Amino acid sequence: MFKKTLLNTWVQIVAKVITILISLVTTGLLTRKLGASVYGSYTLVVSVFLLLDSIADFGTKVMGVKEAAGKEGEERNKIFVQVAWTRLLTTLLAFGLGIVLIFSWSGFREIRIEALVALMMIWFTIVAGSLEIVFQTELRMELKVLMDIIFPLIFLIILLFWPNLISLMWVFGMYLLARILSLSIGWKLLKRVLKSFKLQLFNKKFVIKFLKESWPMGVYMLIFTGYDRAIDSLMIDKFIGIKEVAFYGLAYKIYSNLVQPAYYFVNSIFPILSGKSENKKKIFKWAVIMLFGVLLLGIPIAYLLAPLAVKVLAGSDFQASVTVLRILLIPLFFAYISHLVGFTLIAKGGQKQILILGLITLSFNFVANLLIIPKFGIIGAAWVTGASEFLACGLMILALKRKVS
């Protein structure tokens, strides 16, 4: 089991390096081809719609893996199908809220058609997440990361070879096409993993029970997305302007890519932490050492390369992103630890504790951004992100200590 975990981790590390490279090249092309103002609108749409993705997921991906990890054979397959039904229901709710948001919020007034196209992505994103539940539970992380690579790679290839000018509508339309193509490959991979896979009717009893277990995690994810991406982007747009959203968004894009290895790593051990393995404590200690090693090596390198990264990705017009990126390297440390501690807490049934901690962090983040951004702009927003991650990490560590004591 330990060797399998190690293999899955290295597979994800290699894959993440590839996806980061794809993401950075894509970002570099988009910032140059769209310009600061349009890229700012792109960042705003993506940031706000991440909230809708959180509603659509509603904690069902994490809890689906936890639910299926201790089961075998036909029983596990039934859980996969019913979790997928649940996710379609929550997606319907998120889609409806998205329609209301697009036609009621003034921020979308000039880009409503583009926002509607972007909103369509939510249906395909939720299907991709359901496939991920299967691959993760079956410890077939090589298939999960293959899906992670194929989707952005298809979009990048289209972007590279597109001979004409692009627009915001083009970007969201091509993302939609790339997702559909990648899911067709994912469905074939699913049949290889679950040879006896069969669709089943909607089980109302299971779905209600599952939602009762998932809702604390779902609300927490919504809260986390709010203070992690949406609140700062919305306030920057309101108080400073759309170009500043672009500068902050570029720095945050790089930061989010740097956080992803921690997510991939913890993802690979989460089924074991949720199951009946006797090596849980050993794996947790090993994970702490691994994460600290990556941070001690990676943060100084990222600090030194920040100006070069911004220049390569977006040119001299985005120089303001350098300082923001360097400040965001501070919350990077706390984000890594929070991933491990948070997922471990969930594995021990601590979803409600996670929710309470998320509410505290969201309240702090909202008030701090409201006070700081009008005076200190995107630099202040970066420091608020750091303080929020520090607060969240500290609260999670305390909650985990109480859980195991």
Secondary structure as UniProt FT lines:
FT   HELIX           2..57
FT   TURN            58..59
FT   HELIX           60..69
FT   HELIX           73..104
FT   HELIX           106..111
FT   HELIX           112..137
FT   TURN            138..139
FT   HELIX           141..161
FT   HELIX           168..193
FT   TURN            195..196
FT   HELIX           204..225
FT   HELIX           226..230
FT   HELIX           231..239
FT   HELIX           242..274
FT   TURN            275..276
FT   TURN            278..279
FT   HELIX           280..314
FT   HELIX           316..318
FT   HELIX           320..347
FT   TURN            348..349
FT   HELIX           351..404
//
